[in-house]
Amino acid sequence: MGSRVQLYADIRHDARVDGLSIRELARKHGVHRRTVRQALAAAEPPPRKKPVRTAPRLDPYKPAIDEMLTYDLTAPRKQRRILARLCDEHGATDLSYSTVRDYVRVRRAQIDLEAGRRVEAMVPQDHAPGAEAEVDFGEVYVIIDGVKTKRHMFVYRLSHSGKAIHRVYPTGGQEAFVEGHIEAFHALGGIPTRHIRYDNLTSAVVQVIHGGNRLRDENERWVLFRSHYGFDAFYCQPGIDGAHEKGGVEGEVGWFRRNHLTPMPEVATLDELNDKIRAWEVDDNTRRITGHANTIGQDHHAELPHLAPLPADDFDPGLILHPRVDRSALITVRMVKYSVPAHLIGQRVRVSLRASCVVVFEGRTIVATHPRLGTRGVTRVELDHYLEVLRHKPGAFPGSTALAQARAAGAFTAAHDAFWAAARKTSGDVAGTQALIDVLLLHRSLPSEVVIAGITSALSVGAIIPDVVAVESRRHATHHTPTTLAATVRGGTVVNLPPRRPTDPHQVIAQLPEDTRPLPTVTAYDELLRRRQPNPAPDHHHTPTGTP
């Protein structure tokens, strides 16, 4: 259209300024004389005629399609298969999908109106600051530790500002549903004062009560959670008809997936992925949503004072279970086995099953924490839970599942392996393994890097003794990091000697430093003694006085 407007303007200019005739104008601008007459008659070009597209192949099937659409007025939405029925019932194999789709899109609306059906109209909404939010789940695929895995993304979005929180969990159950809310409340600085919009998720809704005004039979724990944080729930209409009632979060799920999770992110753990998502959410504060005058961050900052404050205490998002510990010090939670300290064998423990972790309690004390596994039938064990048992059964240590998983996780390092090898060489397999376990027990009271530093120091002088590792680890913990175990005392050096047991009693112990000190003497002490007087010879004929 723009080029035609310019052409008409040029024609009118040449006619007005140069006085050219219609024939001359047509020759100069390379157009028909009819176009010149149109330009001289009006400055705006007439609209182009749109060609009427016809589908001659579709014409014989239009009555059949209309009959199907009329029947579909009462059929379930997922059973409306127009093109497949045309192929099966009428042999219409020469029709394309787009041809049938374009006809059905127009004709379906006409048939709905003819049948007196209500036509859904969308009414723009204005959301007051801090009043409403929307929640939804979306499936995402990520590469975790080299494996493509399906996970569940919880999305919480404030309706006024469009500020959203996204968290990826191994499950889409109620634990993730509740935990996602808690993190969103804290991240966004408050709770909506009116309501939060939801689908009819099983995490919240037990049953949809038909015939009522959005009445729902809610999950008891969900009611307790809402009561704790003080907000109301608004449940959308069931099925696709209610999708537009929370269109903001529906669009947010797709936008975030396309812009941040495509291509699939490669991470080692879900915690790493969620840390990246937090950084992306900060970057999204500069984004401006269509129709908004300000950025997301600016609108959210203005919305903060209107949100309701958080309660003093948080709600425990975990589902409480009470499994029994089996003979292998394992508990079974949702078809997955997790280890606990061996002294709990035979007892029932309290478990808080959360979205991303499993927390085990003995009374009120946390005795084990595991990342939640989403694959059924697998087992996750901690080496620390079996150390007391392995101290008395060292032969089970080399082939234990706990050791294998500790190696894979990097908890059992090359330093541990080096100490173990040196201890077995010095003291034998049994005593050497027990010495290693004594060193591993130090991890309960000292940081891992400190214990490893103590092991390295002990190995550097060949002191393969758990007590030496403990002493050096504590010295590292107090920021004293000598390069060796040598301690300077009055200008001399004290060396810790390894307790080796040579087979030959006369064999010189290897690795000992050469002793260049002089032989010990007590001359200095002799000088302190009184000079002795010689004793007179005894008189055998003299009898002492008083002696009978």
ROBABA-731083 format. One line per 4 residues: their letters; for each residue x, y negated, z negated of C-alpha. Coordinates in steps of 0.05 Angstrom, whole numbers, padded with zeros to 5 digits. Layout:
! ROBABA-731083
a	X,Y,Z | ...;
END
This chain:
! ROBABA-731083
mgsr	00000,00000,00000 | 00056,-00048,-00016 | 00087,-00045,00054 | 00019,-00058,00087;
vqly	00007,-00119,00043 | 00074,-00147,00065 | 00059,-00132,00138 | -00007,-00169,00134;
adir	00027,-00228,00100 | 00080,-00231,00155 | 00028,-00229,00210 | -00013,-00284,00178;
hdar	00051,-00326,00168 | 00072,-00320,00241 | 00003,-00337,00265 | -00002,-00398,00219;
vdgl	00069,-00426,00229 | 00088,-00405,00300 | 00018,-00402,00330 | 00031,-00335,00363;
sire	-00026,-00299,00399 | -00054,-00232,00379 | -00016,-00198,00436 | 00049,-00232,00416;
lark	00039,-00215,00342 | 00024,-00142,00359 | 00087,-00138,00402 | 00131,-00172,00349;
hgvh	00109,-00129,00290 | 00100,-00064,00329 | 00027,-00053,00310 | -00039,-00046,00347;
rrtv	-00078,-00109,00363 | -00134,-00081,00319 | -00086,-00084,00260 | -00069,-00157,00277;
rqal	-00143,-00175,00278 | -00153,-00141,00210 | -00094,-00180,00181 | -00120,-00246,00207;
aaae	-00189,-00231,00180 | -00168,-00212,00108 | -00103,-00215,00068 | -00116,-00148,00034;
pppr	-00111,-00086,00078 | -00172,-00041,00079 | -00166,00024,00039 | -00141,00083,00077;
kkpv	-00191,00137,00091 | -00176,00200,00052 | -00182,00263,00093 | -00234,00311,00069;
rtap	-00200,00376,00055 | -00239,00438,00071 | -00230,00510,00052 | -00262,00550,00107;
rldp	-00239,00616,00077 | -00273,00600,00012 | -00341,00581,00042 | -00368,00652,00047;
ykpa	-00353,00664,-00027 | -00381,00600,-00057 | -00450,00629,-00072 | -00416,00688,-00109;
idem	-00372,00640,-00148 | -00433,00598,-00168 | -00468,00661,-00192 | -00407,00680,-00234;
ltyd	-00403,00610,-00264 | -00476,00613,-00282 | -00465,00680,-00316 | -00404,00653,-00352;
ltap	-00448,00603,-00390 | -00459,00658,-00441 | -00395,00700,-00432 | -00335,00696,-00478;
rkqr	-00283,00647,-00453 | -00228,00699,-00447 | -00271,00743,-00402 | -00280,00692,-00346;
rila	-00239,00722,-00290 | -00265,00691,-00226 | -00209,00708,-00176 | -00201,00780,-00201;
rlcd	-00276,00792,-00193 | -00276,00763,-00123 | -00220,00811,-00104 | -00253,00872,-00137;
ehga	-00325,00860,-00119 | -00320,00822,-00053 | -00253,00840,-00024 | -00230,00768,-00024;
tdls	-00155,00785,-00021 | -00139,00727,00026 | -00157,00672,-00024 | -00104,00635,-00062;
ystv	-00107,00620,-00136 | -00103,00545,-00126 | -00161,00544,-00076 | -00207,00580,-00124;
rdyv	-00183,00540,-00183 | -00197,00472,-00151 | -00267,00493,-00132 | -00283,00523,-00200;
rvrr	-00258,00461,-00237 | -00309,00417,-00203 | -00366,00466,-00196 | -00364,00491,-00268;
aqid	-00376,00420,-00295 | -00435,00411,-00246 | -00466,00478,-00267 | -00458,00461,-00341;
leag	-00495,00396,-00330 | -00550,00430,-00290 | -00559,00480,-00346 | -00567,00424,-00397;
rrve	-00504,00441,-00434 | -00471,00388,-00477 | -00409,00358,-00445 | -00353,00346,-00496;
amvp	-00327,00275,-00495 | -00264,00252,-00530 | -00270,00190,-00573 | -00205,00154,-00590;
qdha	-00191,00154,-00665 | -00156,00104,-00710 | -00121,00135,-00770 | -00111,00092,-00831;
pgae	-00040,00090,-00861 | -00027,00146,-00910 | -00097,00176,-00903 | -00090,00238,-00859;
aevd	-00041,00291,-00836 | -00044,00353,-00791 | -00012,00421,-00798 | 00001,00477,-00749;
fgev	00047,00537,-00736 | 00083,00551,-00670 | 00125,00609,-00647 | 00197,00595,-00628;
yvii	00255,00637,-00603 | 00325,00626,-00630 | 00391,00664,-00625 | 00412,00682,-00696;
dgvk	00480,00713,-00703 | 00480,00731,-00629 | 00410,00763,-00629 | 00349,00732,-00595;
tkrh	00295,00730,-00649 | 00224,00705,-00654 | 00211,00659,-00713 | 00154,00615,-00738;
mfvy	00158,00539,-00739 | 00116,00502,-00790 | 00098,00431,-00768 | 00068,00377,-00813;
rlsh	00051,00309,-00781 | 00025,00244,-00810 | -00032,00221,-00765 | -00019,00146,-00771;
sgka	00056,00141,-00759 | 00067,00207,-00723 | 00125,00223,-00769 | 00132,00299,-00770;
ihrv	00170,00352,-00809 | 00190,00418,-00776 | 00217,00480,-00811 | 00231,00549,-00782;
yptg	00217,00610,-00825 | 00223,00685,-00814 | 00149,00693,-00829 | 00084,00655,-00816;
gqea	00053,00679,-00881 | 00026,00641,-00940 | 00095,00634,-00971 | 00120,00595,-00911;
fveg	00054,00556,-00908 | 00061,00533,-00980 | 00136,00521,-00978 | 00130,00480,-00915;
hiea	00079,00434,-00948 | 00123,00424,-01009 | 00184,00405,-00967 | 00142,00359,-00923;
fhal	00112,00323,-00984 | 00182,00310,-01011 | 00213,00291,-00944 | 00157,00242,-00926;
ggip	00150,00212,-00995 | 00079,00228,-01014 | 00012,00261,-01001 | -00046,00239,-00955;
trhi	-00103,00207,-00993 | -00161,00231,-00950 | -00147,00300,-00922 | -00102,00346,-00882;
rydn	-00129,00380,-00819 | -00120,00455,-00807 | -00138,00512,-00763 | -00174,00569,-00797;
ltsa	-00108,00601,-00818 | -00112,00664,-00859 | -00062,00633,-00907 | -00117,00585,-00929;
vvqv	-00184,00612,-00903 | -00211,00680,-00922 | -00276,00673,-00883 | -00310,00622,-00839;
ihgg	-00382,00612,-00864 | -00425,00603,-00802 | -00487,00560,-00804 | -00457,00511,-00853;
nrlr	-00423,00445,-00844 | -00350,00469,-00839 | -00358,00512,-00900 | -00300,00560,-00914;
dene	-00286,00615,-00964 | -00215,00594,-00984 | -00158,00636,-01011 | -00154,00629,-01087;
rwvl	-00080,00614,-01089 | -00089,00562,-01034 | -00143,00528,-01076 | -00095,00528,-01135;
frsh	-00042,00496,-01091 | -00089,00441,-01066 | -00112,00427,-01136 | -00040,00421,-01161;
ygfd	-00022,00368,-01108 | -00090,00335,-01106 | -00111,00334,-01032 | -00170,00358,-00992;
afyc	-00171,00404,-00931 | -00208,00391,-00866 | -00219,00454,-00824 | -00227,00447,-00749;
qpgi	-00279,00484,-00709 | -00260,00557,-00696 | -00227,00575,-00630 | -00205,00529,-00575;
dgah	-00263,00481,-00586 | -00229,00455,-00648 | -00160,00445,-00618 | -00173,00372,-00600;
ekgg	-00190,00356,-00672 | -00116,00360,-00690 | -00087,00344,-00622 | -00030,00304,-00652;
vege	00004,00363,-00684 | -00013,00409,-00625 | 00025,00362,-00580 | 00081,00354,-00631;
vgwf	00095,00429,-00631 | 00104,00430,-00556 | 00144,00366,-00553 | 00193,00388,-00607;
rrnh	00201,00457,-00576 | 00216,00428,-00507 | 00263,00372,-00530 | 00302,00405,-00586;
ltpm	00294,00481,-00580 | 00306,00487,-00506 | 00352,00520,-00490 | 00348,00567,-00549;
peva	00394,00543,-00605 | 00450,00590,-00627 | 00461,00592,-00702 | 00487,00639,-00755;
tlde	00428,00632,-00803 | 00360,00598,-00807 | 00389,00551,-00860 | 00438,00525,-00808;
lndk	00381,00515,-00758 | 00338,00478,-00809 | 00397,00433,-00825 | 00402,00415,-00751;
iraw	00327,00402,-00749 | 00333,00353,-00807 | 00385,00314,-00766 | 00339,00315,-00704;
evdd	00282,00288,-00746 | 00324,00229,-00767 | 00341,00215,-00694 | 00267,00219,-00676;
ntrr	00253,00158,-00720 | 00275,00115,-00662 | 00224,00147,-00615 | 00162,00107,-00595;
itgh	00097,00146,-00585 | 00055,00125,-00525 | 00004,00072,-00548 | 00044,00053,-00610;
anti	00076,-00016,-00615 | 00129,00006,-00665 | 00176,00065,-00670 | 00159,00126,-00712;
gqdh	00209,00105,-00766 | 00179,00034,-00771 | 00108,00060,-00776 | 00128,00112,-00828;
hael	00163,00059,-00870 | 00100,00017,-00870 | 00058,00078,-00887 | 00098,00099,-00949;
phla	00062,00053,-00999 | -00005,00082,-00979 | 00012,00155,-00994 | -00008,00186,-01061;
plpa	00051,00202,-01108 | 00077,00272,-01120 | 00061,00308,-01185 | 00114,00313,-01239;
ddfd	00123,00389,-01230 | 00130,00427,-01165 | 00087,00487,-01148 | 00123,00555,-01144;
pgli	00116,00573,-01071 | 00133,00646,-01082 | 00085,00704,-01082 | 00094,00740,-01149;
lhpr	00105,00816,-01145 | 00127,00868,-01196 | 00164,00925,-01161 | 00201,00981,-01198;
vdrs	00276,00989,-01191 | 00294,01057,-01162 | 00355,01101,-01178 | 00396,01064,-01125;
alit	00384,00997,-01160 | 00338,00976,-01103 | 00269,00945,-01101 | 00221,00948,-01042;
vrmv	00188,00883,-01020 | 00146,00882,-00957 | 00179,00946,-00929 | 00249,00917,-00941;
kysv	00297,00941,-00996 | 00338,00891,-01038 | 00389,00907,-01092 | 00387,00885,-01165;
pahl	00437,00895,-01222 | 00444,00968,-01238 | 00425,00961,-01311 | 00353,00949,-01288;
igqr	00344,01019,-01259 | 00277,01047,-01278 | 00248,00980,-01300 | 00197,00934,-01267;
vrvs	00222,00865,-01248 | 00186,00801,-01229 | 00198,00779,-01157 | 00182,00712,-01126;
lras	00174,00725,-01052 | 00187,00660,-01016 | 00189,00640,-00943 | 00264,00643,-00936;
cvvv	00289,00681,-00997 | 00272,00734,-01049 | 00285,00714,-01122 | 00288,00769,-01175;
fegr	00277,00754,-01250 | 00293,00792,-01313 | 00247,00755,-01361 | 00260,00682,-01344;
tiva	00332,00694,-01320 | 00347,00698,-01246 | 00388,00761,-01234 | 00387,00766,-01158;
thpr	00373,00721,-01098 | 00371,00749,-01027 | 00355,00716,-00961 | 00289,00743,-00937;
lgtr	00294,00794,-00881 | 00241,00797,-00828 | 00257,00867,-00801 | 00222,00925,-00837;
gvtr	00260,00986,-00860 | 00328,00951,-00871 | 00367,00946,-00936 | 00407,00888,-00964;
veld	00453,00900,-01023 | 00502,00857,-01064 | 00569,00889,-01084 | 00566,00853,-01151;
hyle	00503,00892,-01172 | 00541,00958,-01171 | 00608,00940,-01203 | 00594,00971,-01271;
vlrh	00573,01036,-01238 | 00633,01036,-01192 | 00680,01023,-01251 | 00661,01092,-01276;
kpga	00654,01123,-01207 | 00712,01092,-01167 | 00710,01148,-01116 | 00643,01122,-01089;
fpgs	00672,01053,-01075 | 00707,01061,-01007 | 00645,01089,-00971 | 00592,01047,-01007;
tala	00540,01007,-00968 | 00553,00949,-01015 | 00626,00946,-00994 | 00608,00950,-00920;
qara	00558,00893,-00925 | 00606,00851,-00968 | 00659,00859,-00913 | 00609,00839,-00859;
agaf	00587,00778,-00898 | 00658,00756,-00912 | 00652,00762,-00988 | 00704,00818,-00990;
taah	00764,00783,-00960 | 00833,00802,-00935 | 00861,00781,-01002 | 00816,00832,-01037;
dafw	00839,00885,-00988 | 00912,00869,-00999 | 00905,00873,-01075 | 00868,00939,-01069;
aaar	00922,00969,-01025 | 00977,00945,-01071 | 00940,00971,-01133 | 00929,01040,-01103;
ktsg	01002,01044,-01083 | 01024,01025,-01152 | 00974,01061,-01197 | 00940,01112,-01153;
dvag	00871,01113,-01121 | 00829,01117,-01184 | 00866,01067,-01227 | 00879,01021,-01167;
tqal	00805,01019,-01149 | 00787,01005,-01222 | 00837,00948,-01223 | 00804,00919,-01161;
idvl	00735,00923,-01193 | 00762,00886,-01254 | 00784,00831,-01206 | 00716,00830,-01171;
llhr	00682,00820,-01239 | 00719,00754,-01244 | 00673,00726,-01190 | 00616,00724,-01240;
slps	00650,00670,-01281 | 00696,00636,-01231 | 00687,00607,-01161 | 00706,00653,-01104;
evvi	00761,00608,-01078 | 00793,00605,-01147 | 00794,00681,-01154 | 00824,00689,-01084;
agit	00878,00638,-01103 | 00893,00679,-01165 | 00899,00743,-01124 | 00946,00709,-01075;
sals	00990,00684,-01132 | 00993,00753,-01164 | 01010,00786,-01098 | 01066,00737,-01085;
vgai	01108,00765,-01143 | 01081,00836,-01142 | 01043,00831,-01208 | 00985,00877,-01190;
ipdv	00949,00868,-01257 | 00877,00843,-01265 | 00897,00803,-01327 | 00949,00765,-01286;
vave	00897,00750,-01233 | 00850,00725,-01287 | 00903,00679,-01317 | 00924,00651,-01250;
srrh	00851,00641,-01229 | 00836,00600,-01291 | 00899,00559,-01279 | 00875,00544,-01209;
athh	00806,00527,-01236 | 00837,00473,-01280 | 00874,00444,-01220 | 00942,00472,-01240;
tptt	00966,00508,-01178 | 01038,00534,-01187 | 01067,00568,-01126 | 01090,00628,-01166;
laat	01077,00660,-01233 | 01143,00632,-01260 | 01137,00587,-01320 | 01194,00541,-01341;
vrgg	01212,00547,-01415 | 01271,00506,-01442 | 01305,00504,-01375 | 01300,00579,-01365;
tvvn	01252,00624,-01325 | 01205,00677,-01351 | 01187,00729,-01298 | 01127,00775,-01304;
lppr	01152,00844,-01284 | 01106,00894,-01250 | 01093,00957,-01291 | 01122,01008,-01243;
rptd	01132,01081,-01261 | 01189,01111,-01220 | 01192,01186,-01215 | 01267,01186,-01231;
phqv	01280,01158,-01301 | 01348,01132,-01277 | 01320,01100,-01214 | 01328,01025,-01211;
iaql	01260,00991,-01206 | 01253,00955,-01140 | 01239,00881,-01133 | 01269,00864,-01202;
pedt	01316,00803,-01202 | 01389,00816,-01217 | 01406,00805,-01291 | 01469,00762,-01295;
rplp	01462,00745,-01368 | 01520,00764,-01416 | 01511,00822,-01464 | 01478,00802,-01528;
tvta	01523,00788,-01589 | 01512,00776,-01663 | 01577,00739,-01676 | 01541,00676,-01693;
ydel	01502,00713,-01746 | 01565,00744,-01775 | 01592,00675,-01790 | 01534,00663,-01836;
lrrr	01552,00723,-01880 | 01598,00716,-01942 | 01667,00744,-01934 | 01669,00813,-01967;
qpnp	01718,00828,-02024 | 01755,00896,-02020 | 01729,00946,-02071 | 01781,00974,-02121;
apdh	01796,01048,-02119 | 01751,01087,-02164 | 01781,01112,-02231 | 01760,01182,-02243;
hhtp	01786,01183,-02315 | 01750,01120,-02338 | 01683,01126,-02368 | 01640,01064,-02368;
tgtp	01617,01037,-02434 | 01553,01064,-02456 | 01559,01127,-02415 | 01553,01189,-02455;
END
